[in-house]
C-alpha cells in the first residue's frame, strides 16, 4: 500500500508528493484499510502537496520548499 499511495501522490504533485504518499500508505496499511485506504491516502497526500506548493513563500525560502518544507508539512497533515 505505501508504494501505491506514494505513486498516486507522485502523479498528482510530482516528487514532493512521494514522501507524504508513502507515509499515508504505511498508515493505511497499519490500520488495515486495504486497497481503498491506500487509494484515499494517496489522493489526500497528492492534493495536500499540490495545494502546499501553491502557497506564496518568500524568495529566500523557495529553494528549500520542495526538499524539506513541503514533504514534512504534508506528511504531518496526512499522518494526523
Buried (B, 14 or more C-beta within 10 A) or exposed (E): BBBBBBBBBBEBBBEBBBBBBBBBBBBBBEEEBEEEBBBBBBBBBBBBBBEBBEEEEEEEEEEEBBEEBBBEBBBEBBEE
